[in-house]
Amino acid sequence: MATVPHKISRSLRALQNRSRLFCLVSALIFCNISYAEYQLLDQIVAIAEDDAVLASDVRSKMQQIKNTLAQRGATLPPDNILYEQVLERAIIDSLQLQRAYKSGMRISDQELNEAMERIAAQNRVSLQQFRLLLEQQGQSYVAAREQTRKEMLLRNIQQRSVMRKINITESEVENFLNSEQGRTLLEPEYNIDHILLPIAAGASAAEKQSALQNITELQALAADGKFIDIKQQITAAGAQHAPLGWRTLEAVPSLFETTVSELTAEVVSDPISSDSGLHLIKIISQRGGVQQSNIETLVRHILIKPNEIRNEDEASDLILEIRRQLDEGESFAALAKQYSDDPGSALAGGELGWNQPGKLVPAFEAMMDITPIGETSQPFESLFGWHIVEVIDRREKDFSTERAQQRARMAIAENKYDDELNNWLQQLRDDSFVEIK
């Protein structure tokens, strides 16, 4: 009888073991089924260097493209063609982002916030309204931020990698400036306002004189404002307000061409006579063009700043002492060499050379601008310390040539950019490990 419980016990243990094994196998089976379903839902479709491209990302992008094309009424490409294009784009983007991260590129939260605010402003809504609009369309604002961050990184790595490959020669700049494209790019545009006072073909001398008097009065009324501001007076005089809008000089009617080329902005022209009547024109604003001149100032200075052995009060006392010595006839250059804490200019007697507007800190530039030629300023303080400035000379310099060359280089770079970008992307793709599953 003692052996029966033992047999039952062994049988029970065997049954329990089989039960555990069944549970374990069942769990593994269900786990595998769940994993298989997950794989079907989101499997890796490509390896790009150290990153994996997921099927879900490709499908999501395909759907976005389909929605966009459908809204535009465009023909949808076959799914297999669209899939290949989206997959290849995802691989290229992944390779670029990896290159950006490895080179230390990052987009700060502040930069991203500013970018999102610009996007909202472009849509003429506030950032909060933009967020609500996205959510109403079933989109995630967080996902939109992350996509914007990626696009900023892509743009940055592209510009860094491509722009340094673009080489522009002096002959290319010269040829561009002499080309029709260059002349068109550099030609200014004028926003031209216009009043016409019609005169009949058979008008008498008295009627012509009356019309001239009316147009002259309108000229005086519009001197300090816009033509639109005197619309009632224009109508009362029997005239018409007919703006010409934005025009290049070549597109301006020949009747007004000379006047526009000589007219200063915001100044009303004298009456212009034609077969149709009397005209007034006014240049509201101008854009484009390369005509520019700036006042340059030849200046030198003495800088005294606090340091380890001189506190702020001692620095202030020293600059006043230097000013006293200048008043007594001491040489500015000699005092600059002896005292100035600006190592870049001290050995040259404090000379900073010719300076264009905006080159120096505001406090320095403001004092420089009000100091007459040949005179020395009183001591003043800037972010760098205490200064005394001497203005040696001023001149007006024409920067039109420099501006033309700069704009030509920018235009040539833009023309070359796409080709260089495609070459760089192809090289990046060729040099990288990519496996499509």
HUURMO-V914614 format. One record per pair of residues at least 24 apart in sequence whose ideal C-beta (glycine too) atoms are under 6 Angstrom apart, sorted by sequence separation. I is the first residue (numbers start at 1). J is the second residue. D is the distance in whole Angstrom. If there is no record, write none. Layout:
BEGIN
i->I j->J d->D
i->I j->J d->D
END
This chain:
BEGIN
i->62 j->86 d->5
i->61 j->86 d->5
i->256 j->281 d->6
i->58 j->86 d->5
i->58 j->87 d->5
i->195 j->227 d->6
i->115 j->148 d->6
i->193 j->227 d->5
i->302 j->336 d->5
i->305 j->341 d->5
i->53 j->90 d->5
i->112 j->149 d->5
i->303 j->340 d->5
i->304 j->341 d->6
i->302 j->340 d->5
i->303 j->341 d->5
i->303 j->342 d->4
i->107 j->149 d->5
i->197 j->239 d->4
i->48 j->91 d->5
i->51 j->94 d->5
i->195 j->239 d->5
i->196 j->240 d->5
i->46 j->91 d->6
i->107 j->152 d->5
i->223 j->268 d->6
i->48 j->94 d->4
i->107 j->153 d->6
i->195 j->241 d->6
i->196 j->242 d->6
i->222 j->268 d->5
i->48 j->95 d->5
i->105 j->153 d->6
i->194 j->242 d->5
i->302 j->350 d->5
i->49 j->98 d->6
i->194 j->243 d->6
i->219 j->268 d->5
i->301 j->350 d->5
i->193 j->243 d->5
i->194 j->244 d->5
i->300 j->350 d->4
i->326 j->376 d->6
i->105 j->156 d->6
i->300 j->351 d->4
i->192 j->244 d->4
i->100 j->153 d->5
i->299 j->352 d->5
i->191 j->246 d->5
i->97 j->153 d->6
i->215 j->271 d->5
i->298 j->354 d->5
i->323 j->379 d->5
i->100 j->157 d->4
i->189 j->246 d->5
i->190 j->247 d->6
i->96 j->154 d->5
i->99 j->157 d->6
i->296 j->354 d->5
i->297 j->355 d->5
i->332 j->390 d->5
i->189 j->248 d->5
i->296 j->356 d->6
i->319 j->379 d->4
i->96 j->157 d->5
i->187 j->248 d->5
i->219 j->280 d->6
i->294 j->356 d->5
i->215 j->278 d->4
i->294 j->357 d->6
i->323 j->388 d->6
i->211 j->278 d->6
i->319 j->386 d->4
i->299 j->368 d->6
i->190 j->260 d->6
i->297 j->368 d->6
i->315 j->386 d->6
i->199 j->277 d->4
i->198 j->277 d->4
i->197 j->277 d->5
i->305 j->385 d->3
i->196 j->277 d->6
i->197 j->278 d->5
i->304 j->385 d->6
i->303 j->385 d->5
i->304 j->386 d->5
i->196 j->279 d->6
i->303 j->387 d->6
i->195 j->280 d->4
i->301 j->387 d->5
i->302 j->388 d->5
i->194 j->281 d->5
i->301 j->389 d->5
i->192 j->281 d->6
i->193 j->282 d->5
i->299 j->389 d->6
i->300 j->390 d->5
i->192 j->283 d->6
i->193 j->284 d->5
i->299 j->391 d->5
i->190 j->283 d->5
i->191 j->284 d->4
i->191 j->285 d->5
i->298 j->392 d->4
i->298 j->393 d->4
i->190 j->286 d->5
i->297 j->394 d->5
i->188 j->286 d->6
i->189 j->287 d->5
i->189 j->288 d->5
i->295 j->394 d->6
i->296 j->395 d->5
i->188 j->288 d->5
i->188 j->289 d->3
i->295 j->396 d->6
i->296 j->397 d->5
i->293 j->396 d->5
i->186 j->290 d->5
i->293 j->398 d->5
i->292 j->399 d->5
i->292 j->400 d->6
i->291 j->400 d->5
i->290 j->400 d->5
i->292 j->403 d->6
i->290 j->403 d->4
i->290 j->404 d->4
i->186 j->404 d->6
i->185 j->411 d->6
i->177 j->408 d->5
i->173 j->405 d->6
i->176 j->408 d->5
i->173 j->408 d->5
i->176 j->412 d->6
i->172 j->412 d->6
i->168 j->409 d->5
i->168 j->412 d->5
i->166 j->413 d->5
i->166 j->416 d->5
i->166 j->420 d->6
i->165 j->420 d->5
i->162 j->420 d->5
i->162 j->421 d->5
i->162 j->424 d->5
i->161 j->424 d->5
i->92 j->425 d->6
i->95 j->428 d->5
i->95 j->432 d->5
i->91 j->434 d->6
i->49 j->432 d->5
i->49 j->433 d->6
i->48 j->434 d->5
i->47 j->435 d->4
i->46 j->436 d->5
i->45 j->437 d->5
i->44 j->437 d->6
END
